[in-house]
Amino acid sequence: MRAWILDSVGERVRVDEVAEPSPRGGGAVIEVLAAYVPAYTEVVARGERGPVPTPLVLGPGCVGRVVSVADDVFNVEPGDVVLDLALLTSGESEDPEEILIGWTGVGGRGVATGKTVAMQKMWRDGVFAERALCPKETLMKLPGAERYPRPERLAFLPWLAIAGEGMNATGLQPGGTATIIGATGQLGAAATLIALASGAGRVVAVGRNAEVLKRLGELDSRVVPVAMTGNRSDDAAAIAEAARGGADVVLDALGAVPDATPTMAGYDSLRNGGTMVLIGGVRQDLAIPYGDVMRRRLTLRGSWMSGPATALKMWRMVESGLIDLGAIDVRTVGLDDPTGALDLAAATKGPAFVALVP
């Protein structure tokens, strides 16, 4: 079969013939129907998001159809349409270690250990390929997905699940006000759709791209776009005004921005008793004022990736029409030209994404 290979960090991703995977203990082979290609895939290949265990087939998560399973796999069976979430846990009840298969990143404190290295050695290859071998723990059935008319759109489900996990952590109540920092990015656009589907009374969509902000504002009358200026106090005031005095919850979905000013503007916009959840790729430390958090009874939380329960919830929202994936433009690519596909992914912004359809 063909796959996208990264031979070593810093080299170009190439397409090549590799041996088809066979099921082994705890695993299932899937036919990849569509895989989300993150905009920063080339950045990962350069090693700028942390170590990558090369050589490997890249690719974190997809929608696929089960081809075969090992004898000890019972949660999926041949013919099932499934979602691969790529997040593998070591399984301990307390402090489990985690990796992202076919990608960079380990959970916990973000530092590789002997256990995570061993996990990556056992389950190295991702899903940018015609077929993939996945551990059963990363796979979940999508009941009814075989009838979904545009399977390439379902490649966005892992991104929805990440945003959904973060939204769950905010404790947003129906009618509440949600602020999305970085709403003009792909993760932020996903969070905006989820906030609307979850019954938010108002969604303050914060970002820099005026064109994307306009598109988000056209999704629903509850969406209030706010263009960031880069001035923390001005932006915080604008966000708080759009949120009618302050946000109940703030979800930070920013990528690797130059500084943490936009995040802190979101923090400043919280009303007393509000909650902020971090789900993005900001690489700076945050100067959080102890006394302010204490006196205003604020909650600051982190949320990383997603579990199957949230992913299933996102699928049910899509299946029922609460979330319309038609609001997200999908640009499909094949395996033939990985360089062109990664360039397209890097240039694709806002409520749009690139899906690899092998």
N, C-alpha and C positions, 0 to 999 in steps of 0.2 A: 504494500500500500504506500501512498505518499503522505508525507508529513512535513511540517516546518521544524527544522532542526537548528538549535543554537549549539555550535561546537564548543565555543568558549566565550567567556565574557568579553565584550568589545567587538566581536566579529558580527558580520551581517547574518541575519536569519536567512536560511536557504531552504529550498524545497528539495526533497530527495526521497528515494525509495528506501523503505525500511521493512523489516519483517512484520507481518501481521501479528498482533498480540493474541495470546491464548489465555483462557481463564486459568487462574491458579487460586489456591486457598484464600477465601475471603474476598475474591474479586469477581467482576463481571466485565465482559467485553461489550462495548456499545458501538453502534454505528452513529457517528456524529452527524446530526441533522443541521445544527447551526451553533456556532460558538461566538460569543461576544469577544471582540478584539478591543481591549482597552486602549484609550488614546495614548497612554504612556508606555505601550509595549516596547517601543524602541529604546526608551529610557531604561526599562528593566534589562533589556539585552545588553546595554552598555554597563550594567552593574551599578547604576546610580540609585537604585532602590534597595540595595542590600545584596548579599551573595546569592548566586544562582548555581545550583548543582549541575554543572555541565559535564559532558554533553547531554542534552535532553530535548524532548519534544515539548515546545512551549504550549501554554494554554490553560487558563484557570477557569474551568466551568463551561458547561454547554447544555443544550437539550439534545437528547439522543434516543435511540431505540435499542433495547437490549437484544444482543445477538446470542450470547451464551453466558452461562454462569457456572461457577465452581459448585461442587456438591454441597458445600456448607453455606451457600447463599440462599436465603429464604425471603428476603424483603422485596426482591424484584425477580422477574422471570422473563424468558425470551418473548419478544413481542411488545413488552411494556415500553411506553414512552416515558422517559425519565429526565430528571434534572440532575446534573452533576454540579455540586456546590464547591468541589475542590478542597474544602476544609476538612482535614483529617486530624482527629484527636487521638492521643495515646490511650485514652479510656479510663484513666483514674477518676474516682469519684471526687477527689479533692486535688486541685491544682493540676489538671491534665495539661500535657504539652501538645502543641498544635503546629501544623504546617499547612501551607498551600501547595498542593500538588501541581507541578508544571510551572511553577512561578517562584517568586521570591517571597520571603516573609515567614516568620514564625511568631506564634502568639506569646502570651505572657509578657515578659520584659523585653521581648524582641531580640534576645541573644540566643544564638545557636548552642545546643547542648549535644552531648553524645547521643542522647535519645532522638532529638530532632534530626540529626545527621543520619542516624540509622533509619529513621522513618523515610527520609528523602531518598535514601539509597534503595529501599524496598519499593517505594511508590514514587518514582521519579518523573515519569513522562506525563505530559498534559494532553490536551484535547484538540490542538491545532493539527488535525490529522483526519484521515478517512474513518479510522476506528481507534478506540482507546480502551485500555484496561484500567478499570477504576475499582477501588475498594468499595465494598458494599456500604460502608458507613457514609460515603459521600453521595450516594445515590438515593433518590426518592421518586416514587411514582408520581406522575401527573395525570390523575384520573380524568378521562375525557379529552386529553390533549390531542389524541389521534384525530379528533374532529375539528381541531382549530384550523382555520383556513390559511393562516400565514405563519407556518412554523418558524420562519426566520425571525419573526418578531419575538418569539419566546426566548431567543438568546439573551434578551434584556432581563429575563427573570432573575438571574443571580444579582444583578445590580439593584433591581427592585427589592430583593430580599435583604441586601445590605442596608439600604435606606429604611426598609420596613423594620428591621431589628432596632435601628437607631430611633425610629419614631415610637416604637413600643416602649423604649427606655425613657422617653420623655414623659410618659403618662398623659399625653394629650387627651383631653376630654372633648366630647361632642360640643360644638359651639365655641371652643377655646381658640385662642390666637396663636398660630405657629409662625415663627420666623425661620426662613431657610437662608443661611449664609452660604453664598456660592450657588445660588439657585440656577445660574446660567450654565453650570457645568452638567455633565451627564448624571452624576450622582445627585446633584441638587435638583435637577428636573424630575428625577425619579421620586425624590422626597416630596416635591411639590404635588405630584399626582397622588401620592399616598396620603398626604395631609388632607387634600380635598376629599378623597374617598373615605377617609376616617371621620368625616363630619366636622372638620375645622370650620369655625364661623368666619375666620379671616386668615389668609395666608400671605405673609409679607415675604415677597420674593426679592432677595437682595443680591446684586451682582454688578458687573461692570459693562457687560455687553448690552447696549441699548436695544439692538434688534431682537436678541433673545428675550430680554425683559418684556418687550412688546408682545412677543408670541405667547409668553407665559400669561400675561395679563388678559389675552384673548381666550385663554382656556376656560375661564370661569370668572364671574363678577366678584367672587370672593378673593381673587388674587390681586394684591396691591404691590406693584413693582416699586422698588427703591434702587436708584442708581448710586453706587458708592463713589465717593470723591477721593478717598484715601486719607481723609482727616478723621481721626477717631471720634472726636467729640461731635463734629458735625454729622457724621454718619450715624452715630448712636442716637442723636436727637431725631434725625429723620426716620430711623427705624422705629423708635418709640412713638413718634407721632403717627406713623402709618399703622402701628399696632394699638392705637387709641390709648396711649398712656404707658405702654410697656407690654412686652411679649410674655405670655404664659410659659411658652417653651421656645427655645432656640436650638435648632439643629445645624451644626457646622459641617458642611459638606465640601469645604474648600480643598483644592488640590495643593500642589507644592508651590505656594505663593512666596514672594520675596520676604515678607515679614508677617507678623501675627496681628497687625493692626485691624484688619477686617474681623478677625475672630474676637478681639477684645471689644470692638464696637458692638458686636452682637451680645457679648456678655454685659456690657454697660446698659443695653436696652431692656434687660430683663426687669419685669415688675417684681415687687417683693414676693418671696415664696416661689419664684420661677425656677425652671430647670433648664440647664444647657447640656446637650449631649454632643460629643465629638465623634464624628465618623469619617473624617476626611484624611487628607494627606499633608497637613501642615507640619513642617519640620522644625519649627521654632518652639522654644519653651514659652510658657505663659506666665506672666507675672500676676498672680491672683491675690488680691488683697484679703488677707485673713479676716480682718474685722468686718469688711463689707459682706463677705459670705456668711459670717456668723450673725450679724445684726439683721440682715435682710432674709435670713433663713433660705439661702439659695442652695440649689443642688447642682453639682457639676459631675457628669458621668462620661465614661467612655463606652463605645460600642464598636466591636471589631467583627466584621464578616457576619455570617448568619447561620442559624440552625435550621433544620428541616421544617420545624413547626411554623416558623415565620415564612419560609419559602412557600409552604403549602397554602398559607393564608393569602399570600400575594397571588398565587395562581387562582385561588377561588375568587379573589377580587377581579382578576382579569376575566376569568370564565363567565362571571355574572354580569360583566359590563361596568362594574364600579370603577375599574381602571381601564381606560381605553388606550391600548398600545398604539393605536393609530395616531395618537398625539405625538409619538416619538418616530421620527423619520429613520428608516433603516436602509443602509447602503450595503449591498451584498458584494462579497468578493469570493473568488475561488482560491485554490491552492497554488495556481501557476506562478503568481508574481508576489512573493511575500514582501519585497521591498516597496512596491507600489501600494500594497494593501496597508502596510504600516504607516506609510506617508499619508494615505487617505485617512487612517484612523487618527493620526496626530492632528490633522487639519479639520476634523469633524468636531464641532462644538455644540453645546446646548442640548436641546431635546432632539438629538440625532445620535446614531451610533453605527458602527461597522460590524457586520455579522459575516463570519466565515462560513460559507456553505460548501463543504467539500464535494 
